[in-house]
Amino acid sequence: MPPKKDPKAAKKGGGLEDEARARADAVDDIDDDDYKKSLRVECRALEDKIRKEEDLAGLYQDERQRVNYFWIVSKKELEDK
C-alpha cells in the first residue's frame, strides 16, 4: 500500500523533492544508509544520462530538419533549372 500524501508537507517547504525524500525515508525495508546513499548517487547519474540523451535527441531532430530543408531547397533548384 503506497504511503498517503501529506498535503501540508508539499506546501511547507521544498515541494515535490522534500515530499519524495520524506516518503523515501519512511520506507524501512533498507536499513543500510550507505546503500541508500549509493542508490541516490546512481539515481542522479541516471538522471544526468537522461538529460544528455534528451539533448542529443534534440540535436538529432535539429539536424534532421536542417537536412530536410536543404533537400527541399536543392530539389526546387533542380526543378527550376
C-alpha positions as CSV (number, residue, x, y, z in Angstrom):
1,M,0.0,0.0,0.0
2,P,1.5,3.4,-1.0
3,P,2.0,5.9,1.7
4,K,-0.6,8.6,1.9
5,K,0.3,12.1,0.7
6,D,0.5,14.8,3.2
7,P,-0.7,18.0,1.5
8,K,0.8,20.1,4.2
9,A,4.2,18.7,3.6
10,A,4.2,19.8,0.0
11,K,3.1,23.3,0.9
12,K,5.5,23.9,3.7
13,G,8.9,23.7,2.2
14,G,10.6,22.3,-0.8
15,G,7.7,20.8,-2.6
16,L,8.0,17.6,-4.5
17,E,11.6,16.9,-3.7
18,D,11.0,17.1,0.0
19,E,7.9,15.1,-0.2
20,A,9.8,12.4,-2.2
21,R,12.6,12.4,0.3
22,A,10.1,12.1,3.2
23,R,8.4,9.1,1.6
24,A,11.8,7.5,0.8
25,D,12.9,8.0,4.4
26,A,9.6,6.5,5.6
27,V,10.4,3.2,3.8
28,D,12.3,1.0,6.2
29,D,13.0,-2.0,4.0
30,I,16.6,-0.9,3.6
31,D,18.4,-0.2,6.8
32,D,21.9,0.4,5.5
33,D,22.5,4.2,5.0
34,D,25.5,3.6,2.7
35,Y,23.3,1.5,0.4
36,K,20.6,4.3,0.3
37,K,23.3,6.8,-0.5
38,S,24.7,4.7,-3.3
39,L,21.2,4.4,-4.7
40,R,20.7,8.2,-4.6
41,V,24.1,8.7,-6.4
42,E,23.2,6.1,-9.0
43,C,19.8,7.8,-9.5
44,R,21.4,11.2,-10.0
45,A,23.8,9.7,-12.5
46,L,20.9,8.1,-14.4
47,E,19.1,11.5,-14.4
48,D,22.1,13.2,-15.8
49,K,22.3,10.5,-18.5
50,I,18.7,11.0,-19.4
51,R,19.2,14.8,-19.7
52,K,22.2,14.2,-22.0
53,E,20.2,11.7,-24.1
54,E,17.3,14.2,-24.4
55,D,19.8,16.9,-25.5
56,L,21.3,14.6,-28.1
57,A,17.8,13.7,-29.3
58,G,17.0,17.4,-29.7
59,L,20.3,17.9,-31.7
60,Y,19.4,14.9,-33.9
61,Q,16.0,16.4,-34.6
62,D,17.5,19.8,-35.5
63,E,20.0,18.1,-37.9
64,R,17.2,16.1,-39.4
65,Q,15.1,19.3,-40.1
66,R,18.2,21.1,-41.5
67,V,18.9,18.2,-43.9
68,N,15.3,18.1,-44.9
69,Y,15.3,21.8,-45.6
70,F,18.4,21.6,-47.8
71,W,16.9,18.7,-49.6
72,I,13.8,20.7,-50.4
73,V,15.8,23.7,-51.5
74,S,18.1,21.6,-53.7
75,K,15.2,19.8,-55.2
76,K,13.5,23.1,-56.0
77,E,16.7,24.5,-57.6
78,L,17.0,21.4,-59.7
79,E,13.4,21.7,-60.9
80,D,13.9,25.4,-61.7
81,K,16.9,24.5,-63.9
